[in-house]
C-alpha cells in the first residue's frame, strides 16, 4: 500500500524521517511531499535516501515543456496513486489551510485531490494549539472524517511546557496502519454481515440540571458511539442512535434520537428496544442527578452549598433484565482494575460483552474520553479478555462488531 507523507514546516519536521522509516517497516511505500517551510528544517535528500523514491516539493518544478505538463498534474497523480494521506508535522498554518480548502502548494493541492483516509499529526506551540481558531479548524477536519493524532505534552522547542509536541513516530505509524487496515476492508463482502439487524446504540454524555443554567456531566465526546453507528450502518444494519449532547455531525443513514438527561435517554432506549436485535450502550450516563432542580438560576452567595443528589436510572441493567435473545454490549470506562471491573459489570448487567477502556489524560496521550483513539479490552461472557491495541475509534468499532458472530453462537448455546 502506498502512503503520501506530507511534511509541514516546524522544528518537528526532523521526526518525519523517523516516521517514514516506521511506515516502511510496516510495509508501506512512502511518497514524501515537503512544503517550502519544511525544506528549511530538513532536506529532500534525507527522505530520498530513506525511501528510495522521488521526493516532491514544488508544484511547478520541471524545465522542459513536456516535464512541465507532467509537473502540473503531479498533485493529481499523487492523490490517485496513494491509498492513505498522513500529514506530520501539521502546523497551525497548515491545519488552517486544510480546514478551509486553501491550496497554494503541492501538499495542499494533493490533499484536495485525495479521496481516501487522512491522518493528521499536529505539532506547534501550546498557545497556538489551544487557540480557538486552531480548535475550530481541528473540529472541521474531524467532522470531515480525518483522524487527528493528538500531540504529546512536555517541554517544547520554544521553552514552554504543555501539549504541542509531535506524537511519537511509532504511534503515528500505528494509527496509519490501523486506518489503512480499515480502508482495505471497505469492499469486503463481510461489510454486510449486519444486514437484517437493528442496532440500538447510545452515545455521548448526559447533562443533569442543577438549576436553569448549570448541570452535572462528564467529558464524553460521543465519538466512540458515533463511530459504532457509522460502522454498523456500513455493515448493512438499521441503526438507531440515542445521543446525548455532542458536537458531532449525524452519521449518514442513521436515525438519531437526541436526548439530554439520563431519564430522557432511558425513555428513548425503551421506546426503541422492541425492534432492536443488538444493543450497544456506549453512552457515559451521569451517575447522579438533582431530583427537583429549580427552573431559574440559583444565586451565588458566600454560604457553602450542598447538593442533594439521587442516582440516575441504570439503563444498562434495565435493558439486561429485558434482554431476551438480543445481544447486549456495554462499556466500562475505568481508571484501574479494568478487566476485573469489566467482568463484574458483565455479570451484574447481564451483558454478552463489555468493552473496557482505560481512560487516561496523562502526558497529553489521552485515550477514551475526548480522544480520536481508543485502546480497549473486549471481555466476553465466555471468559475471554481480548486486548485491542490503540487505534482510531472507527477501527475499534469494527473490531467490536467483528465479535458479533461469536457472541451470537455463545448466546444460542446458553439458550
C-alpha positions as CSV (number, residue, x, y, z in Angstrom):
1,X,0.0,0.0,0.0
2,X,1.2,3.5,-0.9
3,X,1.2,6.3,1.7
4,X,1.6,10.0,0.9
5,X,3.6,11.6,3.8
6,X,3.1,15.4,3.9
7,X,5.7,17.2,6.0
8,X,4.9,20.7,7.3
9,X,7.4,23.3,8.4
10,X,8.4,23.2,12.0
11,X,11.1,22.0,14.3
12,X,9.4,18.6,14.5
13,X,9.9,18.1,10.7
14,X,13.0,16.0,11.5
15,X,10.8,13.4,13.2
16,X,9.1,12.9,9.8
17,X,12.2,11.0,8.7
18,X,11.7,8.5,11.6
19,X,8.0,8.3,10.7
20,X,8.9,7.5,7.1
21,X,11.1,4.6,8.3
22,X,8.4,3.4,10.7
23,X,5.8,3.3,7.8
24,X,8.2,1.4,5.6
25,X,8.8,-1.1,8.4
26,X,5.0,-1.8,8.3
27,X,5.2,-2.5,4.6
28,X,4.2,0.9,3.1
29,X,5.7,2.6,0.1
30,X,6.1,6.2,1.1
31,X,5.9,9.3,-1.2
32,X,7.1,12.3,0.7
33,X,5.8,15.8,0.0
34,X,7.6,18.7,1.6
35,X,6.3,22.2,2.0
36,X,8.8,25.1,1.3
37,X,8.9,25.7,5.1
38,X,9.7,22.1,5.8
39,X,12.7,22.3,3.5
40,X,14.2,24.9,5.9
41,X,14.3,22.2,8.6
42,X,15.1,19.0,6.7
43,X,16.4,18.4,3.2
44,X,14.6,16.3,0.5
45,X,17.8,14.2,0.1
46,X,17.2,12.7,3.6
47,X,13.8,11.3,2.6
48,X,15.1,10.2,-0.8
49,X,17.8,8.2,0.9
50,X,15.4,6.6,3.4
51,X,12.5,5.8,1.0
52,X,14.4,5.1,-2.2
53,X,11.8,7.2,-4.0
54,X,11.5,10.7,-5.5
55,X,10.7,13.4,-3.0
56,X,8.1,16.0,-4.1
57,X,8.5,19.7,-3.2
58,X,7.3,22.3,-5.8
59,X,4.0,22.5,-7.6
60,X,5.9,23.5,-10.8
61,X,9.5,22.4,-10.9
62,X,10.4,20.9,-14.3
63,X,12.2,22.8,-17.0
64,X,11.1,21.3,-20.4
65,X,7.6,21.8,-21.8
66,X,6.9,18.0,-21.5
67,X,8.1,17.9,-18.0
68,X,6.2,21.0,-17.1
69,X,2.9,19.3,-18.1
70,X,3.8,16.3,-16.0
71,X,4.6,18.5,-13.1
72,X,1.3,20.5,-13.5
73,X,-0.7,17.4,-12.8
74,X,1.6,15.8,-10.3
75,X,-0.7,16.5,-7.4
76,X,-3.5,14.5,-9.2
77,X,-1.1,11.6,-9.7
78,X,0.0,11.6,-6.1
79,X,-3.7,11.7,-5.0
80,X,-4.5,8.7,-7.2
81,X,-1.5,6.5,-6.6
82,X,-1.6,6.7,-2.8
83,X,-4.2,5.0,-0.6
84,X,-3.7,6.9,2.6
85,X,-2.5,10.5,3.3
86,X,-0.6,11.3,6.5
87,X,0.5,14.8,7.4
88,X,3.1,15.1,10.1
89,X,4.0,17.6,11.5
90,X,0.9,19.6,10.7
91,X,1.5,23.2,11.8
92,X,-1.3,25.6,12.8
93,X,-1.0,27.3,9.4
94,X,-1.2,24.0,7.5
95,X,-4.2,22.9,9.6
96,X,-6.0,26.1,8.8
97,X,-5.3,25.7,5.0
98,X,-6.5,22.1,5.1
99,X,-9.7,23.0,7.0
100,X,-10.6,25.8,4.6
101,X,-9.5,24.3,1.3
102,X,-6.7,26.7,0.6
103,X,-4.4,25.1,-2.0
104,X,-1.3,27.0,-2.9
105,X,1.4,24.4,-2.9
106,X,1.9,20.7,-3.9
107,X,0.9,19.4,-0.4
108,X,-2.4,21.2,-0.1
109,X,-3.4,20.7,-3.8
110,X,-2.6,16.9,-3.4
111,X,-4.7,16.9,-0.2
112,X,-7.7,18.5,-2.0
113,X,-7.5,15.9,-4.8
114,X,-7.2,13.0,-2.4
115,X,-10.3,11.0,-1.5
116,X,-9.0,8.3,0.9
117,X,-8.3,8.2,4.6
118,X,-6.3,11.1,6.1
119,X,-4.3,11.1,9.3
120,X,-3.1,14.4,10.7
121,X,-0.5,14.8,13.5
122,X,-0.3,18.4,14.7
123,X,2.8,20.0,16.3
124,X,3.0,23.6,17.5
125,X,3.4,25.9,20.4
126,X,1.0,25.2,23.3
127,X,-0.8,28.6,23.0
128,X,-1.2,28.0,19.2
129,X,-2.6,24.5,20.0
130,X,-5.1,25.9,22.5
131,X,-6.2,28.9,20.4
132,X,-9.9,28.9,19.5
133,X,-9.1,29.2,15.8
134,X,-6.9,26.0,15.9
135,X,-9.6,24.2,17.9
136,X,-12.2,25.1,15.4
137,X,-10.1,24.1,12.4
138,X,-9.5,20.7,14.1
139,X,-13.2,20.3,14.7
140,X,-13.8,20.8,10.9
141,X,-11.2,18.2,10.0
142,X,-12.6,15.7,12.5
143,X,-16.1,16.2,11.1
144,X,-14.6,15.6,7.6
145,X,-13.7,12.1,8.9
146,X,-9.9,12.7,9.3
147,X,-8.1,11.1,12.2
148,X,-6.2,13.5,14.5
149,X,-3.2,12.1,16.4
150,X,-3.2,14.3,19.4
151,X,0.2,15.8,20.2
152,X,2.2,14.8,23.3
153,X,2.7,17.0,26.3
154,X,6.1,18.2,27.5
155,X,8.9,20.7,27.0
156,X,8.5,22.4,23.6
157,X,11.2,23.9,21.4
158,X,10.0,27.4,22.3
159,X,10.8,26.8,26.0
160,X,7.2,26.4,27.1
161,X,5.7,23.2,28.6
162,X,2.4,21.7,27.6
163,X,0.6,19.9,24.7
164,X,2.1,20.5,21.3
165,X,4.9,18.1,20.8
166,X,4.5,15.9,17.7
167,X,3.3,12.4,18.8
168,X,6.0,9.7,18.7
169,X,6.5,8.5,15.1
170,X,5.8,4.8,16.1
171,X,2.4,5.9,17.5
172,X,1.6,7.8,14.3
173,X,2.6,4.8,12.2
174,X,0.4,2.5,14.3
175,X,-2.6,4.8,13.6
176,X,-1.8,5.0,9.9
177,X,-1.6,1.2,9.8
178,X,-5.0,0.8,11.6
179,X,-6.6,3.4,9.3
180,X,-5.2,1.5,6.2
181,X,-6.5,-1.8,7.5
182,X,-9.9,-0.3,7.9
183,X,-9.8,1.1,4.4
184,X,-8.6,-2.2,2.9
185,X,-11.8,-3.9,4.0
186,X,-14.2,-1.3,2.7
187,X,-15.2,-3.5,-0.2
188,X,-15.1,-6.8,1.7
189,X,-18.3,-8.8,1.4
190,X,-18.2,-9.2,5.2
191,X,-19.1,-5.5,5.4
192,X,-22.7,-6.5,5.0
193,X,-22.8,-9.1,7.8
194,X,-25.3,-7.0,9.8
195,X,-28.0,-6.9,7.2
196,X,-31.3,-7.7,8.8
197,X,-30.1,-6.5,12.2
198,X,-31.4,-3.4,14.0
199,X,-28.7,-2.0,16.2
200,X,-29.6,0.4,19.0
201,X,-26.6,2.5,20.2
202,X,-26.3,5.1,22.9
203,X,-23.6,7.7,22.7
204,X,-22.3,10.8,24.5
205,X,-22.8,12.2,27.9
206,X,-26.0,13.2,29.7
207,X,-26.5,16.6,31.3
208,X,-28.3,16.5,34.7
209,X,-29.6,20.0,35.6
210,X,-28.6,21.6,38.9
211,X,-30.7,24.7,38.1
212,X,-31.9,26.5,35.0
213,X,-28.3,27.1,33.6
214,X,-26.0,24.6,35.3
215,X,-25.7,20.9,35.0
216,X,-23.7,17.8,36.1
217,X,-22.0,16.0,33.2
218,X,-18.7,14.4,32.1
219,X,-16.0,14.6,29.5
220,X,-17.5,12.1,27.0
221,X,-17.4,13.4,23.4
222,X,-19.7,10.8,21.9
223,X,-17.0,9.9,19.3
224,X,-17.0,6.1,20.2
225,X,-20.7,5.8,19.9
226,X,-20.9,7.7,16.6
227,X,-18.0,5.5,15.2
228,X,-20.1,2.4,16.2
229,X,-23.1,3.8,14.4
230,X,-21.1,4.5,11.3
231,X,-19.6,1.0,11.3
232,X,-23.0,-0.7,11.9
233,X,-24.7,1.1,9.1
234,X,-21.8,0.4,6.8
235,X,-22.3,-3.3,7.5
236,X,-25.9,-3.1,6.4
237,X,-27.7,-2.7,9.7
238,X,-30.6,-0.4,10.5
239,X,-29.2,1.9,13.2
240,X,-30.9,3.9,15.9
241,X,-28.5,6.2,17.7
242,X,-29.7,7.7,21.0
243,X,-27.3,10.6,21.6
244,X,-26.7,12.9,24.5
245,X,-25.4,16.5,23.8
246,X,-22.4,16.3,21.5
247,X,-20.7,18.4,18.9
248,X,-20.7,15.8,16.1
249,X,-22.4,15.6,12.8
250,X,-25.1,12.9,12.5
251,X,-23.8,9.8,10.7
252,X,-25.3,9.3,7.3
253,X,-28.1,6.7,7.1
254,X,-28.5,6.6,10.9
255,X,-31.7,7.5,12.8
256,X,-30.6,9.9,15.6
257,X,-32.7,10.5,18.7
258,X,-31.4,13.5,20.6
259,X,-31.7,13.5,24.4
260,X,-30.3,15.5,27.3
261,X,-30.8,13.7,30.6
262,X,-30.4,10.1,31.8
263,X,-34.2,9.9,32.2
264,X,-34.7,11.1,28.6
265,X,-32.1,8.5,27.4
266,X,-33.8,5.7,29.3
267,X,-37.2,6.7,27.7
268,X,-35.7,6.7,24.2
269,X,-33.9,3.4,24.7
270,X,-37.0,1.6,26.0
271,X,-39.2,3.1,23.2
272,X,-36.8,1.6,20.6
273,X,-35.8,-1.6,22.4
274,X,-38.6,-3.7,20.9
275,X,-37.2,-3.6,17.4
276,X,-33.5,-3.9,18.4
277,X,-31.6,-7.2,17.9
278,X,-28.3,-5.7,19.1
279,X,-28.0,-3.1,21.8
280,X,-24.7,-1.2,22.4
281,X,-24.6,1.0,25.4
282,X,-21.6,3.3,24.7
283,X,-23.0,6.4,26.4
284,X,-21.4,7.8,29.5
285,X,-24.6,8.4,31.6
286,X,-24.2,10.7,34.6
287,X,-24.4,8.6,37.8
288,X,-26.3,11.2,39.8
289,X,-28.9,14.0,39.3
290,X,-30.7,16.6,41.4
291,X,-34.2,15.3,41.9
292,X,-36.0,18.6,41.8
293,X,-33.8,21.3,40.3
294,X,-35.1,24.9,40.3
295,X,-36.1,26.3,36.9
296,X,-34.3,29.6,37.5
297,X,-30.7,30.3,38.2
298,X,-29.5,29.9,41.8
299,X,-27.8,33.0,43.0
300,X,-24.2,32.7,44.3
301,X,-23.7,33.5,47.9
302,X,-20.9,33.3,50.4
303,X,-22.7,30.4,52.1
304,X,-21.4,27.0,51.4
305,X,-23.9,24.9,49.3
306,X,-24.5,21.2,49.3
307,X,-26.4,19.3,46.5
308,X,-28.8,16.6,47.4
309,X,-28.1,14.0,44.7
310,X,-30.0,10.9,43.7
311,X,-28.8,8.0,41.5
312,X,-29.9,8.2,37.8
313,X,-31.6,5.2,36.3
314,X,-29.3,2.2,35.5
315,X,-30.3,1.9,31.8
316,X,-27.9,-0.9,31.1
317,X,-29.1,-3.1,34.0
318,X,-32.8,-2.5,32.9
319,X,-32.1,-3.5,29.4
320,X,-30.2,-6.5,30.7
321,X,-33.4,-7.5,32.6
322,X,-35.4,-7.3,29.3
323,X,-32.7,-8.7,27.1
324,X,-34.4,-11.8,25.7
325,X,-32.5,-13.1,22.8
326,X,-30.9,-9.8,21.9
327,X,-27.1,-9.2,22.1
328,X,-26.2,-6.7,24.7
329,X,-22.8,-4.9,24.7
330,X,-21.9,-2.4,27.4
331,X,-18.9,-0.2,28.1
332,X,-16.9,0.2,31.2
333,X,-14.6,3.3,31.5
334,X,-12.2,2.7,34.3
335,X,-9.0,4.2,35.6
336,X,-7.8,1.0,37.3
337,X,-8.5,-2.8,37.5
338,X,-10.0,-2.7,34.0
339,X,-10.6,-6.4,33.3
340,X,-11.9,-7.1,36.8
341,X,-14.3,-4.3,36.7
342,X,-15.5,-5.2,33.2
343,X,-16.2,-8.8,34.3
344,X,-18.1,-7.6,37.4
345,X,-20.2,-5.3,35.2
346,X,-20.8,-8.0,32.6
347,X,-22.3,-10.3,35.3
348,X,-24.3,-7.7,37.1
349,X,-25.9,-6.2,34.0
350,X,-26.5,-9.5,32.1
351,X,-24.3,-8.4,29.1
352,X,-22.8,-10.6,26.4
353,X,-19.7,-8.4,26.2
354,X,-18.2,-5.4,28.0
355,X,-15.8,-3.1,26.2
356,X,-13.4,-1.9,28.9
357,X,-11.5,1.2,28.1
358,X,-8.8,2.6,30.4
359,X,-9.4,6.4,30.3
360,X,-6.3,8.5,30.7
361,X,-5.2,12.1,30.3
362,X,-1.6,11.8,31.4
363,X,1.2,13.2,29.3
364,X,-1.0,14.5,26.5
365,X,-1.5,10.9,25.4
366,X,-5.2,10.7,26.1
367,X,-7.3,7.7,25.2
368,X,-11.0,7.2,25.8
369,X,-13.0,10.4,26.5
370,X,-12.5,13.2,24.0
371,X,-9.7,11.4,22.1
372,X,-10.0,10.2,18.5
373,X,-8.3,7.0,19.5
374,X,-9.1,4.2,22.0
375,X,-7.4,1.2,23.5
376,X,-9.8,-1.4,24.9
377,X,-10.3,-4.9,26.2
378,X,-13.2,-7.0,25.0
379,X,-14.5,-9.1,27.9
380,X,-17.0,-11.7,26.8
381,X,-19.4,-13.9,28.8
382,X,-17.3,-16.9,27.8
383,X,-14.5,-15.6,29.9
384,X,-12.3,-14.2,27.2
385,X,-10.4,-10.9,27.6
386,X,-9.4,-9.8,24.2
387,X,-7.0,-6.8,24.1
388,X,-7.4,-4.4,21.2
389,X,-4.4,-2.1,20.6
390,X,-4.7,1.6,20.4
391,X,-6.3,2.7,17.1
392,X,-8.8,5.2,15.7
393,X,-12.3,4.7,17.2
394,X,-13.7,3.6,13.9
395,X,-11.2,0.8,13.8
396,X,-12.1,-0.1,17.4
397,X,-15.8,-0.1,16.3
398,X,-15.0,-2.5,13.5
399,X,-13.3,-4.9,15.9
400,X,-16.2,-4.8,18.3
401,X,-18.7,-5.8,15.6
402,X,-16.3,-8.5,14.4
403,X,-17.2,-10.3,17.6
404,X,-20.9,-10.5,16.8
405,X,-21.0,-14.0,15.2
406,X,-19.1,-15.5,18.2
407,X,-21.4,-13.7,20.7
408,X,-24.5,-15.0,18.8
409,X,-23.2,-18.6,18.9
410,X,-22.5,-18.3,22.6
411,X,-25.9,-16.9,23.2
412,X,-27.7,-19.7,21.3
413,X,-25.5,-22.3,23.2
414,X,-26.8,-21.0,26.5
415,X,-30.5,-20.9,25.5
